[in-house]
């Protein structure tokens, strides 16, 4: 199961990289927001990808990305706190 956990972690980190590539105005415009969609892990297994953009107390922005396998209820999560430009 470690290989599958590793690929979920990689998928979560990839989703997080896409999220943090957004500009601050783009992030601000969609926060709070979240969505979920069904995708495929590199192994071919079906997974559910859930993305959430939530406001943090300090600094003033947070992005949480979770990738999980609905069949086994296992998953991985990647997080980043994003602050407005100085």
C-alpha positions as CSV (number, residue, x, y, z in Angstrom):
1,X,0.0,0.0,0.0
2,X,3.0,2.3,0.4
3,X,3.3,2.8,-3.4
4,X,-0.3,3.9,-3.6
5,X,0.2,6.3,-0.6
6,X,3.3,7.7,-2.4
7,X,1.4,8.4,-5.6
8,X,-1.5,10.0,-3.6
9,X,1.1,12.3,-1.9
10,X,2.6,13.2,-5.3
11,X,-0.9,13.9,-6.7
12,X,-1.7,16.2,-3.7
13,X,1.6,18.0,-4.1
14,X,0.9,18.5,-7.9
15,X,-2.6,19.9,-7.2
16,X,-1.1,22.2,-4.5
17,X,1.5,23.4,-7.0
18,X,-1.3,24.3,-9.4
19,X,-3.1,26.2,-6.7
20,X,-0.1,28.2,-5.6
21,X,0.7,29.2,-9.1
22,X,-2.4,31.4,-9.1
23,X,-1.9,35.1,-8.7
24,X,-3.0,36.8,-5.4
25,X,-6.0,38.5,-7.2
26,X,-7.1,35.1,-8.6
27,X,-6.8,33.4,-5.2
28,X,-8.6,36.2,-3.4
29,X,-11.5,36.0,-6.0
30,X,-12.2,32.3,-5.4
31,X,-11.7,32.2,-1.6
32,X,-13.6,30.5,0.1
33,X,-14.1,27.8,-2.5
34,X,-13.8,24.1,-2.9
35,X,-14.5,21.4,-5.4
36,X,-14.1,17.7,-5.8
37,X,-13.7,15.5,-8.9
38,X,-12.9,12.0,-9.8
39,X,-9.5,11.3,-11.4
40,X,-7.0,8.5,-12.0
41,X,-3.9,7.9,-10.0
42,X,-0.8,6.9,-12.1
43,X,-1.5,3.3,-11.1
44,X,-4.8,3.5,-12.9
45,X,-6.9,3.5,-9.7
46,X,-9.8,5.9,-9.4
47,X,-9.3,8.6,-6.8
48,X,-11.3,11.6,-5.6
49,X,-9.4,14.9,-5.6
50,X,-10.7,17.5,-3.2
51,X,-9.5,21.1,-3.3
52,X,-10.3,23.7,-0.7
53,X,-9.4,27.4,-0.5
54,X,-10.0,28.7,3.0
55,X,-9.1,32.0,4.7
56,X,-6.5,31.7,7.4
57,X,-6.2,34.0,10.5
58,X,-2.4,34.6,9.9
59,X,-1.3,35.0,7.2
60,X,-4.4,36.1,5.4
61,X,-4.8,33.1,3.1
62,X,-4.6,29.3,3.0
63,X,-4.9,26.5,0.4
64,X,-5.6,22.9,1.4
65,X,-5.5,20.2,-1.2
66,X,-6.5,16.6,-0.4
67,X,-6.3,13.5,-2.6
68,X,-8.0,10.4,-1.4
69,X,-9.1,7.0,-2.5
70,X,-12.9,6.6,-1.8
71,X,-12.7,2.8,-1.8
72,X,-10.2,2.4,1.0
73,X,-10.6,5.8,2.6
74,X,-6.8,6.4,2.5
75,X,-5.3,9.6,1.3
76,X,-2.7,12.3,1.4
77,X,-2.9,16.0,2.0
78,X,-0.7,18.9,1.1
79,X,-1.1,22.3,2.6
80,X,0.3,25.8,2.0
81,X,-0.4,29.2,3.6
82,X,-0.4,31.9,1.0
83,X,-0.1,35.6,2.1
84,X,-0.9,38.7,0.0
85,X,2.0,40.4,-1.6
86,X,3.8,42.9,0.5
